Amino acid sequence: MAMTLHVVIPPHPLIGHWLSILRIESTPSAIYATALEQLGKWLTYEALRDWLPHSKTEIKTSQATTEGTIIEQGIPLLIIPNIPGGLQMWQGAREVLPNATLCLGGVPGKIEQNAGILVFCDQIDTGDQLLKTLKELKDFKVNSQRIRVITSLASNNGLKKVGESFPELKIYTSCIDPSLSENGEIIPGIGIPSHRLNTRVTRSH
């Protein structure tokens, strides 16, 4: 089956910059963590552009009445990160979505029927880890339209594998790399995030 899922690569220079920081082999762990945070923030910003529920309403300023845009508060947003890299990305994204619910430990035992889901994974290499999460969400009757995947980097191989099972999924990433090494690392890639973060403790939230 051909890959038909929708992969978005926002053409923003900040996204390209922070991806380059991740790629550089000599980037220190603390800066590597910052780069993941920044990609999490900017990719989430792009992912919400046409997805975050909102409505138009009349508001009154000190000078006049005008039309305003208000985010719908009654629709829950759940955050499912992989650890540690996806959680590091969420540290930046939470600036954009401070009221979302963080689900540590994977897919929660109960998901509201109208909930939106953001899955943060540091990279999509073979696609196996992301597929595990998506299949668990499918078991809860969560369709692909309710999900956005935020990842710093993806491989062609991993995207093809994910697309075969979830063709309607929407993924936001900074780049698609062409291949995998024999041991499943993306080429040219960003290294192995769990190793490069050097078990750095993330800020409390």
Contact map, one row per residue, 1 for C-alpha under 8 A:
1110000000000000000000000000000000000000000000000000000000000000000000000000000000000000000000000000000000000000000000000000000000000000000000000000000000000000000100000000000000000000000000000000000000000
1111000000000000000000000000000000000000000000000000000000000000000000000000000000000000000000000000000000000000000000000000000000000000000000000000000000000001001100000000000000000000000000000000000000000
1111100000000000000000000000000000000000000000000000000000000000000000000000000000000000000000000000000000000000000000000000000000000000000000000000000000000011101100100000000000000000000000000000000000000
0111110000000000000000000000000000000000000000000000000000000000000000000000000000000000000000000000000000000000000000000000000000000000000000000000000000000000001100110000000000000000000000000000000000000
0011111000000000000000000000000000000000000000000000000000000000000000000000000000000000000000000000000000000000000000000000000000000000000000000000000000000000001001111110000000000000000000000000000000000
0001111100000000000000000000000000000000000000000000000000000000000000000000000000000000000000000000000000000000000000000000000000000000000000000000000000000000000000111110000000000000000000000000000000000
0000111110000000000000000000000000000000000000000000000000000000000000000000000000000000000000000000000000000000000000000000000000000000000000000000000000000000000000000111100000000000000000000000000000000
0000011111000000000000000000000000000000000000000000000000000000000000000000000000000000000000000000000000000000000000000000000000000000000000000000000000000000000000000111100000000000000000000000000000000
0000001111100000000000000000000000000000000000000000000000000000000000000000000000000000000000000000000000000000000000000000000000000000000000000000000000000000000000000001111000000000000000000000000000000
0000000111110010000000000000000000000000001001000000000000000000000000000000000000000000000000000000000000000000000000000000000000000000000000000000000000000000000000000001110000000000000000000000000000000
0000000011111011000000000000000000000000000000000000000000000000000000000000000000000000000000000000000000000000000000000000000000000000000000000000000000000000000000000000000000000000000000000000000000000
0000000001111111000000000000000000000000000000000000000000000000000000000000000000000000000000000000000000000000000000000000000000000000000000000000000000000000000000000000000000000000000000000000000000000
0000000000111111100000000000000000000000000000000000000000000000000000000000000000000000000000000000000000000000000000000000000000000000000000000000000000000000000000000000000000000000000000000000000000000
0000000000011111110000000000000000000000010000000000000000000000000000000000000000000000000000000000000000000000000000000000000000000000000000000000000000000000000000000000000000000000000000000000000000000
0000000001111111111000000000000000000110011000000000000000000000000000000000000000000000000000000000000000000000000000000000000000000000000000000000000000000000000000000000010000000000000000000000000000000
0000000000111111111100000000000000000000000000000000000000000000000000000000000000000000000000000000000000000000000000000000000000000000000000000000000000000000000000000000010000000000000000000000000000000
0000000000001111111110000000000000000000000000000000000000000000000000000000000000000000000000000000000000000000000000000000000000000000000000000000000000000000000000000000000000000000000000000000000000000
0000000000000111111111000000000000110110000000000000000000000000000000000000000000000000000000000000000000000000000000000000000000000000000000000000000000000000000000000000000000000000000000000000000000000
0000000000000011111111100000000000100010000000000000000000000000000000000000000000000000000000000000000000000000000000000000000000000000000000000000000100000000000000000000010000000000000000000000000000000
0000000000000001111111110000000000000000000000000000000000000000000000000000000000000000000000000000000000000000000000000000000000000000000000000000000000000000000000000000000000000000000000000000000000000
0000000000000000111111110010001100100000000000000000000000000000000000000000000000000000000000000000000000000000000000000000000000000000000000000000000000000000000000000000000000000000000000000000000000000
0000000000000000011111111010000100110000000000000000000000000000000000000000000000000000000000000000000000000000000000000000000000000000000000000000000000000000000000000000000000000000000001100000000000000
0000000000000000001111111000000000000000000000000000000000000000000000000000000000000000000000000000000000000000000000000000000000000000000000000000000000000000000000000000000000000000000111100000000000000
0000000000000000000111111110000000000000000000000000000000000000000000000000000000000000000000000000000000000000000000000000000000000000000000000000000000000000000000000000000000000000000001000000000000000
0000000000000000000001111110000000000000000000000000000000000000000000000000000000000000000000000000000000000000000000000000000000000000000000000000000000000000000000000000000000000000000001100000000000000
0000000000000000000000011111000000000000000000000000000000000000000000000000000000000000000000000000000000000000000000000000000000000000000000000000000000000000000000000000000000000000000000000000000000000
0000000000000000000011011111101100000000000000000000000000000000000000000000000000000000000000000000000000000000000000000000000000000000000000000000000000000000000000000000000000000000000000000000000000000
0000000000000000000000000111111100000000000000000000000000000000000000000000000000000000000000000000000000000000000000000000000000000000000000000000000000000000000000000000000000000000000000000001000000000
0000000000000000000000000011111110000000000000000000000000000000000000000000000000000000000000000000000000000000000000000000000000000000000000000000000000000000000000000000000000000000000000000001110100000
0000000000000000000000000001111111000000000000000000000000000000000000000000000000000000000000000000000000000000000000000000000000000000000000000000000000000000000000000000000000000000000000000000100100000
0000000000000000000010000011111111100000000000000000000000000000000000000000000000000000000000000000000000000000000000000000000000000000000000000000000000000000000000000000000000000000000000000000000000000
0000000000000000000011000011111111110000000000000000000000000000000000000000000000000000000000000000000000000000000000000000000000000000000000000000000000000000000000000000000000000000000000000001100000000
0000000000000000000000000000111111111000000000000000000000000000000000000000000000000001000000000000000000000000000000000000000000000000000000000000000000000000000000000000000000000000000000000000100000000
0000000000000000000000000000011111111100000000000000000000000000000000000000000000000000000000000000000000000000000000000000000000000000000000000000000000000000000000000000000000000000000000000000000000000
0000000000000000011011000000001111111110000000000000000000000000000000000000000000000000000000000000000000000000000000000000000000000000000000000000000000000000000000000000000000000000000000000000000000000
0000000000000000010001000000000111111111000000000000000000000000000000000000000000001001100100000000000000000000000000000100000000000000000000000000000100000000000000000000000000000000000000000000000000000
0000000000000000000000000000000011111111100000000000000000000000000000000000000000000001111110000000000000000000000000000000000000000000000000000000000000000000000000000000000000000000000000000000000000000
0000000000000010010000000000000001111111110000000000000000000000000000000000000000000000100110000000000000000000000000000000000000000000000000000000000000000000000000000000000000000000000000000000000000000
0000000000000010011000000000000000111111111000000000000000000000000000000000000000000000100100000000000000000000000000000000000000000000000000000000000100000000000000000000010000000000000000000000000000000
0000000000000000000000000000000000011111111100000000000000000000000000000000000000000001111110000000000000000000000000010000000000000000000000000000011100000000000000000000000000000000000000000000000000000
0000000000000000000000000000000000001111111110000000000000000000000000000000000000000000110111110000000000000000000000000000000000000000000000000000000000000000000000000000000000000000000000000000000000000
0000000000000110000000000000000000000111111111000000000000000000000000000000000000000000000010000000000000000000000000000000000000000000000000000000000000000000000000000000000000000000000000000000000000000
0000000001000010000000000000000000000011111111100000000000000000000000000000000000000000000000000000000000000000000000000000000000000000000000000000010000000000000000000001110000000000000000000000000000000
0000000000000000000000000000000000000001111111110000000000000000000000000000000000000000000010010000000000000000000000000000000000000000000000000000010000000000000000000001000000000000000000000000000000000
0000000000000000000000000000000000000000111111111000000000000000000000000000000000000000000010010000000000000000000000000000000000000000000000000000000000000000000000000000000000000000000000000000000000000
0000000001000000000000000000000000000000011111111000000000000000000000000000000000000000000000000000000000000000000000000000000000000000000000000000000000000000000000000001000000000000000000000000000000000
0000000000000000000000000000000000000000001111111110000000000000000000000000000000000000000000000000000000000000000000000000000000000000000000000001010000000000000000000001000000000000000000000000000000000
0000000000000000000000000000000000000000000111111111000000000000000000000000000000000000000000000000000000000000000000000000000000000000000000000000000000000000000000000000000000000000000000000000000000000
0000000000000000000000000000000000000000000011111111000000000000000000000000000000000000000000000000000000000000000000000000000000000000000000000000000000000000000000000000000000000000000000000000000000000
0000000000000000000000000000000000000000000000111111000000000000000000000000000000000000000000000000000000000000000000000000000000000000000000000000000000000000000000000000000000000000000000000000000000000
0000000000000000000000000000000000000000000000111111100000000000000000000000000000000000000000000000000000000000000000000000000000000000000000000000000000000000000000000000000000000000000000000000000000000
0000000000000000000000000000000000000000000000011111110000000000000000100000000000000000000000000000000000000000000000000000000000000000000000000000000000000000000000000000000000000000000000000000000000000
0000000000000000000000000000000000000000000000000011111000000000000000110010000000000000000000000000000000000000000000000000000000000000000000000000000000000000000000000000000000000000000000000000000000000
0000000000000000000000000000000000000000000000000001111100000000000011110000000000000000000000000000000000000000000000000000000000000000000000000000000000000000000000000000000000000000000000000000000000000
0000000000000000000000000000000000000000000000000000111110000000000011110000000000000000000000000000000000000000000000000000000000000000000000000000000000000000000000000000000000000000000000000000000000000
0000000000000000000000000000000000000000000000000000011111000000001111000000000000000000000000000000000000000000000000000000000000000000000000000000000000000000000000000000000000000000000000000000000000000
0000000000000000000000000000000000000000000000000000001111100000001111000000000000000000000000000000000000000000000000000000000000000000000000000000000000000000000000000000000000000000000000000000000000000
0000000000000000000000000000000000000000000000000000000111110000111100000000000000000000000000000000000000000000000000000000000000000000000000000000000000000000000000000000000000000000000000000000000000000
0000000000000000000000000000000000000000000000000000000011111000111100000000000000000000000000000000000000000000000000000000000000000000000000000000000000000000000000000000000000000000000000000000000000000
0000000000000000000000000000000000000000000000000000000001111111110000000000000000000000000000000000000000000000000000000000000000000000000000000000000000000000000000000000000000000000000000000000000000000
0000000000000000000000000000000000000000000000000000000000111111110000000000000000000000000000000000000000000000000000000000000000000000000000000000000000000000000000000000000000000000000000000000000000000
0000000000000000000000000000000000000000000000000000000000011111000000000000000000000000000000000000000000000000000000000000000000000000000000000000000000000000000000000000000000000000000000000000000000000
0000000000000000000000000000000000000000000000000000000000011111100000000000000000000000000000000000000000000000000000000000000000000000000000000000000000000000000000000000000000000000000000000000000000000
0000000000000000000000000000000000000000000000000000000000011111110000000000000000000000000000000000000000000000000000000000000000000000000000000000000000000000000000000000000000000000000000000000000000000
0000000000000000000000000000000000000000000000000000000001111011111000000000000000000000000000000000000000000000000000000000000000000000000000000000000000000000000000000000000000000000000000000000000000000
0000000000000000000000000000000000000000000000000000000001111001111100000000000000000000000000000000000000000000000000000000000000000000000000000000000000000000000000000000000000000000000000000000000000000
0000000000000000000000000000000000000000000000000000000111100000111110000000000000000000000000000000000000000000000000000000000000000000000000000000000000000000000000000000000000000000000000000000000000000
0000000000000000000000000000000000000000000000000000000111100000011111000000000000000000000000000000000000000000000000000000000000000000000000000000000000000000000000000000000000000000000000000000000000000
0000000000000000000000000000000000000000000000000000011110000000001111100000000000000000000000000000000000000000000000000000000000000000000000000000000000000000000000000000000000000000000000000000000000000
0000000000000000000000000000000000000000000000000000011110000000000111110000000000000000000000000000000000000000000000000000000000000000000000000000000000000000000000000000000000000000000000000000000000000
0000000000000000000000000000000000000000000000000001111000000000000011111000000000000000000000000000000000000000000000000000000000000000000000000000000000000000000000000000000000000000000000000000000000000
0000000000000000000000000000000000000000000000000000111000000000000001111110000000000000000000000000000000000000000000000000000000000000000000000000000000000000000000000000000000000000000000000000000000000
0000000000000000000000000000000000000000000000000000000000000000000000111111000000000000000000000000000000000000000000000000000000000000000000000000000000000000000000000000000000000000000000000000000000000
0000000000000000000000000000000000000000000000000000000000000000000000011111000000000000000000000000000000000000000000000000000000000000000000000000000000000000000000000000000000000000000000000000000000000
0000000000000000000000000000000000000000000000000000100000000000000000011111100000000000000000000000000000000000011100000000000000000000000000000000000000000000000000000000000000000000000000000000000000000
0000000000000000000000000000000000000000000000000000000000000000000000001111110000000000000000000001100000000001011100000000000000000000000000000000000000000000000000000000000000000000000000000000000000000
0000000000000000000000000000000000000000000000000000000000000000000000000011111000000000000000000001100000000000001111000000000000000000000000000000000000000000000000000000000000000000000000000000000000000
0000000000000000000000000000000000000000000000000000000000000000000000000001111100000000000000000001111000000000001111000000000000000000000000000000000000000000000000000000000000000000000000000000000000000
0000000000000000000000000000000000000000000000000000000000000000000000000000111110000000000000000001111000000000000011110000000000000000000000000000000000000000000000000000000000000000000000000000000000000
0000000000000000000000000000000000000000000000000000000000000000000000000000011111000000000000000000011101100000000011110000000000000000000000000000000000000000000000000000000000000000000000000000000000000
0000000000000000000000000000000000000000000000000000000000000000000000000000001111101110010000000000001101000000000000111000000000000000000000000000000000000000000000000000000000000000000000000000000000000
0000000000000000000000000000000000000000000000000000000000000000000000000000000111111110000000000000000001000000000000011100000000000000000000000000000000000000000000000000000000000000000000000000000000000
0000000000000000000000000000000000000000000000000000000000000000000000000000000011111111000000000000000000000000000000000000000000000000000000000000000000000000000000000000000000000000000000000100000000000
0000000000000000000000000000000000000000000000000000000000000000000000000000000001111111000000000000000000000000000000000000000000000000000000000000000000000000000000000000000000000000000000001100101000000
0000000000000000000000000000000000010000000000000000000000000000000000000000000011111111100000000000000000000000000000001100000000000000000000000000000000000000000000000000000000000000000000001100100000000
0000000000000000000000000000000000000000000000000000000000000000000000000000000011111111110000000000000000000000000000011100000000000000000000000000001000000000000000000000000000000000000000000000000000000
0000000000000000000000000000000000000000000000000000000000000000000000000000000011111111111000000000000000000000000000011000000000000000000000000000000000000000000000000000000000000000000000000000000000000
0000000000000000000000000000000010011001000000000000000000000000000000000000000000111111111100000000000000000000000000000000000000000000000000000000000000000000000000000000000000000000000000000000000001000
0000000000000000000000000000000000011111100000000000000000000000000000000000000000001111111110000000000000000000000000011100000000000000000000000000000000000000000000000000000000000000000000000000000000000
0000000000000000000000000000000000001001100000000000000000000000000000000000000010000111111111000000000000000000000000010000000000000000000000000000000000000000000000000000000000000000000000000000000000000
0000000000000000000000000000000000001001000000000000000000000000000000000000000000000011111111100000000000000000000000000000000000000000000000000000000000000000000000000000000000000000000000000000000001100
0000000000000000000000000000000000011111100000000000000000000000000000000000000000000001111111110000000000000000000000000000000000000000000000000000000000000000000000000000000000000000000000000000000000000
0000000000000000000000000000000000001101110110000000000000000000000000000000000000000000111111111000000000000000000000000000000000000000000000000000000000000000000000000000000000000000000000000000000000000
0000000000000000000000000000000000000000100000000000000000000000000000000000000000000000011111111101000000000000000000000000000000000000000000000000000000000000000000000000000000000000000000000000000000000
0000000000000000000000000000000000000000100000000000000000000000000000000000000000000000001111111100000000000000000000000000000000000000000000000000000000000000000000000000000000000000000000000000000000000
0000000000000000000000000000000000000000100110000000000000000000000000000000000000000000000111111100000000000000000000000000000000000000000000000000000000000000000000000000000000000000000000000000000000000
0000000000000000000000000000000000000000000000000000000000000000000000000000000000000000000011111111000000000000000000000000000000000000000000000000000000000000000000000000000000000000000000000000000000000
0000000000000000000000000000000000000000000000000000000000000000000000000000000000000000000001111111000000000000000000000000000000000000000000000000000000000000000000000000000000000000000000000000000000000
0000000000000000000000000000000000000000000000000000000000000000000000000000000000000000000000001111100000000000000000000000000000000000000000000000000000000000000000000000000000000000000000000000000000000
0000000000000000000000000000000000000000000000000000000000000000000000000001111000000000000001001111110000000000000000000000000000000000000000000000000000000000000000000000000000000000000000000000000000000
0000000000000000000000000000000000000000000000000000000000000000000000000001111000000000000000000011111000000000000000000000000000000000000000000000000000000000000000000000000000000000000000000000000000000
0000000000000000000000000000000000000000000000000000000000000000000000000000011100000000000000000001111100000000000000000000000000000000000000000000000000000000000000000000000000000000000000000000000000000
0000000000000000000000000000000000000000000000000000000000000000000000000000011110000000000000000000111111110000000000000000000000000000000000000000000000000000000000000000000000000000000000000000000000000
0000000000000000000000000000000000000000000000000000000000000000000000000000000110000000000000000000011111000000000000000000000000000000000000000000000000000000000000000000000000000000000000000000000000000
0000000000000000000000000000000000000000000000000000000000000000000000000000000000000000000000000000001111110000000000000000000000000000000000000000000000000000000000000000000000000000000000000000000000000
0000000000000000000000000000000000000000000000000000000000000000000000000000000111000000000000000000001111110000000000000000000000001000000000000000000000000000000000000000000000000000000000000000000000000
0000000000000000000000000000000000000000000000000000000000000000000000000000000100000000000000000000001011111000000000000000000000001001100000000000000000000000000000000000000000000000000000000000000000000
0000000000000000000000000000000000000000000000000000000000000000000000000000000000000000000000000000001011111110000000000000000000000000000000000000000000000000000000000000000000000000000000000000000000000
0000000000000000000000000000000000000000000000000000000000000000000000000000000000000000000000000000000000111110000000000000000000000000000000000000000000000000000000000000000000000000000000000000000000000
0000000000000000000000000000000000000000000000000000000000000000000000000000000000000000000000000000000000011111000000000000000000000000000000000000000000000000000000000000000000000000000000000000000000000
0000000000000000000000000000000000000000000000000000000000000000000000000000000000000000000000000000000000011111101000000000000000000000000100000000000000000000000000000000000000000000000000000000000000000
0000000000000000000000000000000000000000000000000000000000000000000000000001000000000000000000000000000000000111111000000000000000000000000000000000000000000000000000000000000000000000000000000000000000000
0000000000000000000000000000000000000000000000000000000000000000000000000000000000000000000000000000000000000011111000000000000000000000000001000000000000000000000000000000000000000000000000000000000000000
0000000000000000000000000000000000000000000000000000000000000000000000000011000000000000000000000000000000000001111100000000000000000000000000000000000000000000000000000000000000000000000000000000000000000
0000000000000000000000000000000000000000000000000000000000000000000000000011110000000000000000000000000000000011111110000000000000000000000000000100000000000000000000000000000000000000000000000000000000000
0000000000000000000000000000000000000000000000000000000000000000000000000011110000000000000000000000000000000000011111000000000000000000000000000110000000000000000000000000000000000000000000000000000000000
0000000000000000000000000000000000000000000000000000000000000000000000000000111100000000000000000000000000000000001111100000000000000000000000000111000000000000000000000000000000000000000000000000000000000
0000000000000000000000000000000000000000000000000000000000000000000000000000111100000000000000000000000000000000000111110000000000000000000000000011110000000000000000000000000000000000000000000000000000000
0000000000000000000000000000000000000000000000000000000000000000000000000000001110000000000000000000000000000000000011111000000000000000000000000011110000000000000000000000000000000000000000000000000000000
0000000000000000000000000000000000000001000000000000000000000000000000000000001111000110110000000000000000000000000001111100000000000000000000000000111000000000000000000000000000000000000000000000000000000
0000000000000000000000000000000000000000000000000000000000000000000000000000000011001110100000000000000000000000000000111111000001000000000000000000111100000000000000000000000000000000000000000000000000000
0000000000000000000000000000000000010000000000000000000000000000000000000000000001001100100000000000000000000000000000011111000000000000000000000000001110000000000000000000000000000000000000001000000000000
0000000000000000000000000000000000000000000000000000000000000000000000000000000000000000000000000000000000000000000000001111100000000000000000000000001111000000000000000000000000000000000000000000000000000
0000000000000000000000000000000000000000000000000000000000000000000000000000000000000000000000000000000000000000000000001111111011000000000000000000001011100110000000000000000000000000000000000000000000000
0000000000000000000000000000000000000000000000000000000000000000000000000000000000000000000000000000000000000000000000000011111100000000000000000000000001101100000000000000000000010001110000000000000000000
0000000000000000000000000000000000000000000000000000000000000000000000000000000000000000000000000000000000000000000000000001111110000000000000000000000000101100100000000000000000010001000000000000000000000
0000000000000000000000000000000000000000000000000000000000000000000000000000000000000000000000000000000000000000000000000001111111100000000000000000000000001110110000000000000000000000000000000000000000000
0000000000000000000000000000000000000000000000000000000000000000000000000000000000000000000000000000000000000000000000000000111111110000000000000000000000000100000000000000000000000000000000000000000000000
0000000000000000000000000000000000000000000000000000000000000000000000000000000000000000000000000000000000000000000000000001011111111000000000000000000000000000000000000000000000000000000000000000000000000
0000000000000000000000000000000000000000000000000000000000000000000000000000000000000000000000000000000000000000000000001001001111111100000000000000000000000000010000000000000000000000000000000000000000000
0000000000000000000000000000000000000000000000000000000000000000000000000000000000000000000000000000000000000000000000000000001111111110000000000000000000000000010000000000000000000000000000000000000000000
0000000000000000000000000000000000000000000000000000000000000000000000000000000000000000000000000000000000000000000000000000000111111111000000000000000000000000000000000000000000000000000000000000000000000
0000000000000000000000000000000000000000000000000000000000000000000000000000000000000000000000000000000001100000000000000000000011111111100000000000000000000000000000000000000000000000000000000000000000000
0000000000000000000000000000000000000000000000000000000000000000000000000000000000000000000000000000000000000000000000000000000001111111110000000000000000000000000000000000000000000000000000000000000000000
0000000000000000000000000000000000000000000000000000000000000000000000000000000000000000000000000000000000000000000000000000000000111111111000000000000000000000000000000000000000000000000000000000000000000
0000000000000000000000000000000000000000000000000000000000000000000000000000000000000000000000000000000000100000000000000000000000011111111100000000000000000000000000000000000000000000000000000000000000000
0000000000000000000000000000000000000000000000000000000000000000000000000000000000000000000000000000000000100000000000000000000000001111111111100000000000000000000000000000000000000000000000000000000000000
0000000000000000000000000000000000000000000000000000000000000000000000000000000000000000000000000000000000000000000000000000000000000111111111100000000000000000000000000000000000000000000000000000000000000
0000000000000000000000000000000000000000000000000000000000000000000000000000000000000000000000000000000000000000000000000000000000000011111111000000000000000000000000000000000000000000000000000000000000000
0000000000000000000000000000000000000000000000000000000000000000000000000000000000000000000000000000000000000010000000000000000000000001111111000000000000000000000000000000000000000000000000000000000000000
0000000000000000000000000000000000000000000000000000000000000000000000000000000000000000000000000000000000000000000000000000000000000000111111100000000000000000000000000000000000000000000000000000000000000
0000000000000000000000000000000000000000000000000000000000000000000000000000000000000000000000000000000000000000100000000000000000000000111111110110000000000000000000000000000000000000000000000000000000000
0000000000000000000000000000000000000000000000000000000000000000000000000000000000000000000000000000000000000000000000000000000000000000110011111110000000000000000000000000000000000000000000000000000000000
0000000000000000000000000000000000000000000000000000000000000000000000000000000000000000000000000000000000000000000000000000000000000000000001111111000000000000000001011100000000000000000000000000000000000
0000000000000000000000000000000000000000000000000000000000000000000000000000000000000000000000000000000000000000000000000000000000000000000000111111000000000000000000011100000000000000000000000000000000000
0000000000000000000000000000000000000000000000000000000000000000000000000000000000000000000000000000000000000000001110000000000000000000000001111111000000000000000000000000000000000000000000000000000000000
0000000000000000000000000000000000000000000000000000000000000000000000000000000000000000000000000000000000000000000111100000000000000000000001111111100000000000000000001100000000000000000000000000000000000
0000000000000000000000000000000000000000000000100000000000000000000000000000000000000000000000000000000000000000000011100000000000000000000000011111110000000000000000001111000000000000000000000000000000000
0000000000000000000000000000000000000000000000000000000000000000000000000000000000000000000000000000000000000000000001111000000000000000000000000011111000000000000000000111000000000000000000000000000000000
0000000000000000000000000000000000000001001100100000000000000000000000000000000000000000000000000000000000000000000001111000000000000000000000000001111100000000000000000011100000000000000000000000000000000
0000000000000000000000000000000000000001000000000000000000000000000000000000000000000100000000000000000000000000000000011111000000000000000000000000111111000000000000000011110000000000000000000000000000000
0000000000000000001000000000000000010011000000000000000000000000000000000000000000000000000000000000000000000000000000001110000000000000000000000000011111000000000000000000111000000000000000000000000000000
0000000000000000000000000000000000000000000000000000000000000000000000000000000000000000000000000000000000000000000000000111000000000000000000000000001111100000000000000000111110000000000011000000000000000
0000000000000000000000000000000000000000000000000000000000000000000000000000000000000000000000000000000000000000000000000011100000000000000000000000001111110110000000000000101110000000010000000000000000000
0000000000000000000000000000000000000000000000000000000000000000000000000000000000000000000000000000000000000000000000000001110000000000000000000000000011111110000000000000000111110000010000000000000000000
0000000000000000000000000000000000000000000000000000000000000000000000000000000000000000000000000000000000000000000000000000000000000000000000000000000001111111000000000000000111100000000000000000000000000
0000000000000000000000000000000000000000000000000000000000000000000000000000000000000000000000000000000000000000000000000000111000000000000000000000000000111111100000000000000001110000000000000000000000000
0000000000000000000000000000000000000000000000000000000000000000000000000000000000000000000000000000000000000000000000000001111100000000000000000000000001111111110000000000000000000000000000000000000000000
0010000000000000000000000000000000000000000000000000000000000000000000000000000000000000000000000000000000000000000000000001001000000000000000000000000001111111111000000000000000000000000000000000000000000
0110000000000000000000000000000000000000000000000000000000000000000000000000000000000000000000000000000000000000000000000000000000000000000000000000000000011111111100000000000000000000000000000000000000000
0010000000000000000000000000000000000000000000000000000000000000000000000000000000000000000000000000000000000000000000000000011000000000000000000000000000001111111110000000000000000000000000000000000000000
0000000000000000000000000000000000000000000000000000000000000000000000000000000000000000000000000000000000000000000000000000001001100000000000000000000000000111111111100000000000000000000000000000000000000
0111100000000000000000000000000000000000000000000000000000000000000000000000000000000000000000000000000000000000000000000000000000000000000000000000000000000011111111111000000000000000000000000000000000000
1111000000000000000000000000000000000000000000000000000000000000000000000000000000000000000000000000000000000000000000000000000000000000000000000000000000000001111111100000000000000000000000000000000000000
0000000000000000000000000000000000000000000000000000000000000000000000000000000000000000000000000000000000000000000000000000000000000000000000000000000000000000111111100000000000000000000000000000000000000
0000100000000000000000000000000000000000000000000000000000000000000000000000000000000000000000000000000000000000000000000000000000000000000000010000000000000000011111111000000000000000000000000000000000000
0011110000000000000000000000000000000000000000000000000000000000000000000000000000000000000000000000000000000000000000000000000000000000000000000000000000000000011111111000000000000000000000000000000000000
0001110000000000000000000000000000000000000000000000000000000000000000000000000000000000000000000000000000000000000000000000000000000000000000011000000000000000001001111100000000000000000000000000000000000
0000110000000000000000000000000000000000000000000000000000000000000000000000000000000000000000000000000000000000000000000000000000000000000000011011000000000000001001111110000000000000000000000000000000000
0000111100000000000000000000000000000000000000000000000000000000000000000000000000000000000000000000000000000000000000000000000000000000000000011011100000000000000000011111000000000000000000000000000000000
0000111100000000000000000000000000000000000000000000000000000000000000000000000000000000000000000000000000000000000000000000000000000000000000000001111000000000000000001111100000000000000000000000000000000
0000001111000000000000000000000000000000001101100000000000000000000000000000000000000000000000000000000000000000000000000000000000000000000000000001111000000000000000000111110000000000000000000000000000000
0000001111000000000000000000000000000000001000000000000000000000000000000000000000000000000000000000000000000000000000000000000000000000000000000000011111000000000000000011111100000000000000000000000000000
0000000011000011001000000000000000000010001000000000000000000000000000000000000000000000000000000000000000000000000000000000000000000000000000000000001110000000000000000001111100000000000000000000000000000
0000000010000000000000000000000000000000000000000000000000000000000000000000000000000000000000000000000000000000000000000000000000000000000000000000000111000000000000000000111110000000000000000000000000000
0000000000000000000000000000000000000000000000000000000000000000000000000000000000000000000000000000000000000000000000000000000000000000000000000000000011110000000000000000111111000000000000000000000000000
0000000000000000000000000000000000000000000000000000000000000000000000000000000000000000000000000000000000000000000000000000000000000000000000000000000011110000000000000000001111100000011110000000000000000
0000000000000000000000000000000000000000000000000000000000000000000000000000000000000000000000000000000000000000000000000000000000000000000000000000000000111000000000000000000111110000011000000000000000000
0000000000000000000000000000000000000000000000000000000000000000000000000000000000000000000000000000000000000000000000000000000000000000000000000000000000111000000000000000000011111000011100000000000000000
0000000000000000000000000000000000000000000000000000000000000000000000000000000000000000000000000000000000000000000000000000110000000000000000000000000000101000000000000000000001111111111000000000000000000
0000000000000000000000000000000000000000000000000000000000000000000000000000000000000000000000000000000000000000000000000000000000000000000000000000000000000000000000000000000000111111111000000000000000000
0000000000000000000000000000000000000000000000000000000000000000000000000000000000000000000000000000000000000000000000000000000000000000000000000000000000000000000000000000000000011111100000000000000000000
0000000000000000000000000000000000000000000000000000000000000000000000000000000000000000000000000000000000000000000000000000000000000000000000000000000000000000000000000000000000011111100000000000000000000
0000000000000000000000000000000000000000000000000000000000000000000000000000000000000000000000000000000000000000000000000000110000000000000000000000000000000000000000000000000000011111110000000000000000000
0000000000000000000000000000000000000000000000000000000000000000000000000000000000000000000000000000000000000000000000000000100000000000000000000000000000000000000000000000000000011111111010110000000000000
0000000000000000000000000000000000000000000000000000000000000000000000000000000000000000000000000000000000000000000000000000100000000000000000000000000001100000000000000000000011111001111111100000000000000
0000000000000000000000000000000000000000000000000000000000000000000000000000000000000000000000000000000000000000000000000000000000000000000000000000000000000000000000000000000011111000111110000000000000000
0000000000000000000000100000000000000000000000000000000000000000000000000000000000000000000000000000000000000000000000000000000000000000000000000000000000000000000000000000000010100000011111000000000000000
0000000000000000000000100000000000000000000000000000000000000000000000000000000000000000000000000000000000000000000000000000000000000000000000000000000010000000000000000000000010000000111111100000000000000
0000000000000000000001111000000000000000000000000000000000000000000000000000000000000000000000000000000000000000000000000000000000000000000000000000000010000000000000000000000000000000010111111000000000000
0000000000000000000001101000000000000000000000000000000000000000000000000000000000000000000000000000000000000000000000000000000000000000000000000000000000000000000000000000000000000000110011111001000000000
0000000000000000000000000000000000000000000000000000000000000000000000000000000000000000000000000000000000000000000000000000000000000000000000000000000000000000000000000000000000000000100001111111000000000
0000000000000000000000000000000000000000000000000000000000000000000000000000000000011000000000000000000000000000000000000100000000000000000000000000000000000000000000000000000000000000000001111111100000000
0000000000000000000000000000000000000000000000000000000000000000000000000000000000111000000000000000000000000000000000000000000000000000000000000000000000000000000000000000000000000000000000011111111000000
0000000000000000000000000000000000000000000000000000000000000000000000000000000000000000000000000000000000000000000000000000000000000000000000000000000000000000000000000000000000000000000000011111111000000
0000000000000000000000000001100100000000000000000000000000000000000000000000000000000000000000000000000000000000000000000000000000000000000000000000000000000000000000000000000000000000000000111111110000000
0000000000000000000000000000110110000000000000000000000000000000000000000000000000011000000000000000000000000000000000000000000000000000000000000000000000000000000000000000000000000000000000001111111100000
0000000000000000000000000000100000000000000000000000000000000000000000000000000000000000000000000000000000000000000000000000000000000000000000000000000000000000000000000000000000000000000000000111111100000
0000000000000000000000000000000000000000000000000000000000000000000000000000000000010000000000000000000000000000000000000000000000000000000000000000000000000000000000000000000000000000000000000110111110000
0000000000000000000000000000110000000000000000000000000000000000000000000000000000000000000000000000000000000000000000000000000000000000000000000000000000000000000000000000000000000000000000000000111111000
0000000000000000000000000000000000000000000000000000000000000000000000000000000000000000000000000000000000000000000000000000000000000000000000000000000000000000000000000000000000000000000000000000001111100
0000000000000000000000000000000000000000000000000000000000000000000000000000000000000001001000000000000000000000000000000000000000000000000000000000000000000000000000000000000000000000000000000000000111110
0000000000000000000000000000000000000000000000000000000000000000000000000000000000000000001000000000000000000000000000000000000000000000000000000000000000000000000000000000000000000000000000000000000011111
0000000000000000000000000000000000000000000000000000000000000000000000000000000000000000000000000000000000000000000000000000000000000000000000000000000000000000000000000000000000000000000000000000000001111
0000000000000000000000000000000000000000000000000000000000000000000000000000000000000000000000000000000000000000000000000000000000000000000000000000000000000000000000000000000000000000000000000000000000111
